[in-house]
Amino acid sequence: MGNTLANGHLWILLGPIILLALVSLIPLVARPSARPVDDEHWKGGVFYVNRDDPSLFVPKRRGMGWTLNFGNPWSWAVMALIVLAVVLPVILGLSAARDVSKFR
């Protein structure tokens, strides 16, 4: 068991779970904006960018739900956590597969 933790095999499962748990807690900490957002701040109709708006989450332009305010620097940290949660298991899985193939 000690070697498994040291080699990172256990982190293939635990790493993404921990990252997803952290990302899912962000909406509880950051208060979304309740005020309507202007059309001029939507880039490409998809990305909301307003540096003067301190909200991290804003209502989506169409449909239900929330989206990030990419004018807020913290939104980039949230996106980095999401990307890391997706990429980390792939990198660790490839690393573990390479380690296993050395023993054959």
Backbone as CSV, one residue per row, in Angstrom:
resi,resn,N_x,N_y,N_z,CA_x,CA_y,CA_z,C_x,C_y,C_z
1,MET,0.828,-1.204,0.000,0.000,0.000,0.000,0.862,1.254,0.000
2,GLY,2.014,1.208,0.669,2.881,2.377,0.709,3.415,2.749,-0.667
3,ASN,3.779,1.739,-1.478,4.256,2.007,-2.831,3.167,2.558,-3.730
4,THR,1.942,2.125,-3.529,0.830,2.616,-4.349,0.660,4.108,-4.163
5,LEU,0.702,4.564,-2.941,0.552,5.990,-2.677,1.752,6.758,-3.201
6,ALA,2.939,6.214,-3.047,4.151,6.890,-3.492,4.208,6.993,-5.009
7,ASN,3.741,5.971,-5.733,3.788,5.982,-7.185,2.675,6.802,-7.813
8,GLY,1.685,7.182,-7.057,0.614,8.008,-7.593,-0.576,7.238,-8.116
9,HIS,-0.562,5.909,-7.990,-1.690,5.133,-8.493,-2.975,5.454,-7.750
10,LEU,-2.882,5.657,-6.467,-4.064,5.988,-5.679,-4.607,7.357,-6.059
11,TRP,-3.721,8.264,-6.474,-4.151,9.616,-6.840,-4.916,9.651,-8.151
12,ILE,-4.854,8.573,-8.938,-5.667,8.505,-10.152,-7.142,8.612,-9.775
13,LEU,-7.513,8.039,-8.643,-8.895,8.129,-8.180,-9.129,9.301,-7.245
14,LEU,-8.225,9.483,-6.296,-8.445,10.513,-5.279,-8.262,11.936,-5.802
15,GLY,-7.311,12.142,-6.694,-7.047,13.493,-7.202,-8.259,14.136,-7.840
16,PRO,-8.874,13.515,-8.836,-10.058,14.111,-9.455,-11.238,14.244,-8.504
17,ILE,-11.395,13.293,-7.588,-12.505,13.383,-6.634,-12.337,14.600,-5.740
18,ILE,-11.128,14.822,-5.272,-10.860,15.983,-4.420,-11.055,17.279,-5.209
19,LEU,-10.535,17.333,-6.443,-10.693,18.535,-7.259,-12.152,18.826,-7.582
20,LEU,-12.914,17.803,-7.931,-14.329,18.016,-8.221,-15.094,18.467,-6.981
21,ALA,-14.725,17.950,-5.820,-15.361,18.388,-4.580,-15.066,19.866,-4.334
22,LEU,-13.829,20.277,-4.579,-13.475,21.691,-4.399,-14.219,22.580,-5.380
23,VAL,-14.289,22.161,-6.631,-14.987,22.954,-7.640,-16.471,23.050,-7.321
24,SER,-17.063,21.987,-6.810,-18.488,22.023,-6.502,-18.798,22.900,-5.288
25,LEU,-17.811,23.175,-4.455,-18.024,24.055,-3.308,-17.947,25.532,-3.669
26,ILE,-17.381,25.846,-4.807,-17.192,27.251,-5.190,-18.503,28.023,-5.258
27,PRO,-19.576,27.489,-5.868,-20.819,28.264,-5.887,-21.389,28.550,-4.502
28,LEU,-21.062,27.731,-3.530,-21.534,27.988,-2.173,-20.797,29.154,-1.529
29,VAL,-19.554,29.351,-1.936,-18.732,30.413,-1.359,-18.935,31.726,-2.111
30,ALA,-18.950,31.659,-3.441,-19.087,32.860,-4.266,-20.562,33.119,-4.526
31,ARG,-21.008,34.301,-4.193,-22.409,34.642,-4.412,-22.633,35.043,-5.863
32,PRO,-23.583,34.402,-6.530,-23.858,34.780,-7.915,-24.583,36.119,-7.985
33,SER,-24.453,36.772,-9.112,-25.102,38.044,-9.335,-26.588,37.817,-9.596
34,ALA,-27.440,38.581,-8.928,-28.879,38.462,-9.134,-29.371,39.507,-10.130
35,ARG,-28.540,40.465,-10.443,-28.975,41.531,-11.353,-28.814,41.082,-12.804
36,PRO,-29.612,41.643,-13.694,-29.492,41.264,-15.108,-28.155,41.736,-15.675
37,VAL,-27.654,40.984,-16.635,-26.374,41.327,-17.247,-26.617,41.937,-18.619
38,ASP,-25.756,42.890,-18.988,-25.898,43.597,-20.255,-25.401,42.751,-21.415
39,ASP,-26.033,42.909,-22.567,-25.628,42.169,-23.759,-24.252,42.585,-24.255
40,GLU,-23.834,43.800,-23.947,-22.540,44.276,-24.454,-21.344,43.545,-23.839
41,HIS,-21.554,42.882,-22.725,-20.456,42.193,-22.051,-20.321,40.732,-22.465
42,TRP,-21.164,40.257,-23.356,-21.099,38.876,-23.827,-20.201,38.822,-25.052
43,LYS,-19.151,38.038,-25.001,-18.209,37.876,-26.115,-18.568,36.599,-26.866
44,GLY,-18.857,36.739,-28.132,-19.232,35.587,-28.942,-20.575,34.998,-28.532
45,GLY,-21.333,35.712,-27.729,-22.623,35.227,-27.279,-22.547,34.143,-26.220
46,VAL,-21.333,33.765,-25.821,-21.169,32.645,-24.889,-20.432,33.056,-23.615
47,PHE,-19.405,33.874,-23.745,-18.549,34.228,-22.611,-18.910,35.606,-22.073
48,TYR,-19.167,35.670,-20.768,-19.460,36.939,-20.114,-18.161,37.493,-19.548
49,VAL,-17.794,38.694,-19.996,-16.550,39.334,-19.548,-16.881,40.755,-19.125
50,ASN,-16.851,41.008,-17.814,-17.098,42.344,-17.282,-16.209,42.536,-16.065
51,ARG,-15.152,43.295,-16.229,-14.203,43.519,-15.127,-14.784,44.389,-14.026
52,ASP,-15.814,45.160,-14.346,-16.428,46.025,-13.338,-17.443,45.281,-12.474
53,ASP,-17.861,44.100,-12.899,-18.812,43.287,-12.148,-18.026,42.357,-11.226
54,PRO,-18.166,42.490,-9.905,-17.377,41.654,-8.985,-17.890,40.218,-8.862
55,SER,-19.043,39.921,-9.443,-19.623,38.582,-9.309,-18.773,37.547,-10.033
56,LEU,-18.638,36.390,-9.432,-17.938,35.283,-10.073,-18.887,34.523,-10.998
57,PHE,-20.141,34.382,-10.584,-21.158,33.698,-11.383,-22.251,34.683,-11.772
58,VAL,-22.718,34.570,-13.010,-23.811,35.404,-13.506,-24.828,34.495,-14.191
59,PRO,-26.100,34.930,-14.281,-27.091,34.097,-14.974,-26.719,33.932,-16.441
60,LYS,-26.997,32.758,-16.979,-26.728,32.528,-18.394,-27.590,33.450,-19.244
61,ARG,-27.103,33.730,-20.417,-27.827,34.622,-21.320,-29.119,33.974,-21.800
62,ARG,-29.050,32.699,-22.099,-30.226,31.944,-22.537,-30.323,30.662,-21.719
63,GLY,-31.512,30.268,-21.407,-31.706,29.034,-20.669,-31.543,29.229,-19.170
64,MET,-31.407,28.092,-18.489,-31.276,28.129,-17.038,-29.829,27.920,-16.636
65,GLY,-29.484,28.377,-15.461,-28.164,28.115,-14.913,-27.309,29.357,-14.803
66,TRP,-26.058,29.109,-14.502,-25.103,30.171,-14.254,-23.865,29.945,-15.112
67,THR,-23.134,30.995,-15.350,-21.867,30.910,-16.059,-20.849,31.788,-15.338
68,LEU,-19.608,31.633,-15.695,-18.546,32.404,-15.049,-18.427,33.790,-15.658
69,ASN,-18.053,34.741,-14.824,-17.692,36.077,-15.289,-16.188,36.054,-15.527
70,PHE,-15.782,35.955,-16.791,-14.360,35.842,-17.104,-13.613,37.157,-16.912
71,GLY,-14.296,38.205,-16.528,-13.631,39.443,-16.141,-13.128,39.385,-14.707
72,ASN,-13.632,38.440,-13.935,-13.194,38.234,-12.559,-11.996,37.280,-12.573
73,PRO,-10.859,37.673,-11.989,-9.673,36.809,-12.018,-9.894,35.428,-11.395
74,TRP,-10.802,35.307,-10.445,-11.046,34.015,-9.802,-11.691,33.012,-10.746
75,SER,-12.350,33.487,-11.801,-12.966,32.556,-12.756,-11.902,31.725,-13.464
76,TRP,-10.734,32.302,-13.664,-9.642,31.558,-14.303,-9.114,30.473,-13.369
77,ALA,-9.136,30.722,-12.076,-8.740,29.690,-11.118,-9.755,28.546,-11.117
78,VAL,-11.042,28.876,-11.219,-12.083,27.848,-11.288,-11.901,27.020,-12.560
79,MET,-11.652,27.672,-13.686,-11.448,26.945,-14.942,-10.206,26.052,-14.868
80,ALA,-9.149,26.544,-14.216,-7.932,25.734,-14.068,-8.219,24.477,-13.244
81,LEU,-9.026,24.605,-12.194,-9.390,23.433,-11.385,-10.198,22.434,-12.195
82,ILE,-11.110,22.932,-13.025,-11.923,22.036,-13.847,-11.053,21.304,-14.865
83,VAL,-10.164,22.041,-15.531,-9.269,21.418,-16.518,-8.356,20.411,-15.829
84,LEU,-7.850,20.770,-14.659,-6.985,19.863,-13.910,-7.725,18.592,-13.513
85,ALA,-9.000,18.717,-13.151,-9.790,17.551,-12.781,-10.006,16.611,-13.967
86,VAL,-9.973,17.157,-15.174,-10.142,16.323,-16.361,-8.808,15.741,-16.820
87,VAL,-7.751,16.541,-16.785,-6.455,16.131,-17.329,-5.670,15.248,-16.357
88,LEU,-5.791,15.489,-15.073,-5.009,14.759,-14.074,-5.187,13.250,-14.149
89,PRO,-6.417,12.721,-14.239,-6.528,11.264,-14.314,-5.907,10.684,-15.578
90,VAL,-5.948,11.431,-16.667,-5.340,10.948,-17.909,-3.824,10.861,-17.749
91,ILE,-3.222,11.906,-17.214,-1.765,11.928,-17.027,-1.337,10.843,-16.050
92,LEU,-2.037,10.730,-14.928,-1.673,9.718,-13.936,-1.923,8.311,-14.459
93,GLY,-2.983,8.137,-15.243,-3.251,6.828,-15.830,-2.177,6.414,-16.819
94,LEU,-1.737,7.350,-17.656,-0.659,7.052,-18.597,0.644,6.757,-17.865
95,SER,0.894,7.498,-16.811,2.095,7.264,-16.016,2.048,5.881,-15.359
96,ALA,0.891,5.519,-14.826,0.751,4.204,-14.186,0.886,3.089,-15.216
97,ALA,0.338,3.290,-16.406,0.450,2.268,-17.453,1.902,2.092,-17.875
98,ARG,2.642,3.178,-17.947,4.063,3.100,-18.302,4.840,2.369,-17.215
99,ASP,4.502,2.633,-15.946,5.182,1.950,-14.843,4.890,0.462,-14.850
100,VAL,3.655,0.084,-15.150,3.276,-1.324,-15.176,3.974,-2.037,-16.331
101,SER,4.092,-1.354,-17.468,4.723,-1.998,-18.626,6.220,-2.255,-18.409
102,LYS,6.847,-1.574,-17.484,8.267,-1.792,-17.192,8.487,-3.167,-16.538
103,PHE,7.449,-3.667,-15.864,7.585,-4.922,-15.146,7.284,-6.141,-16.015
104,ARG,6.883,-5.951,-17.251,6.557,-7.087,-18.139,7.755,-7.547,-18.887
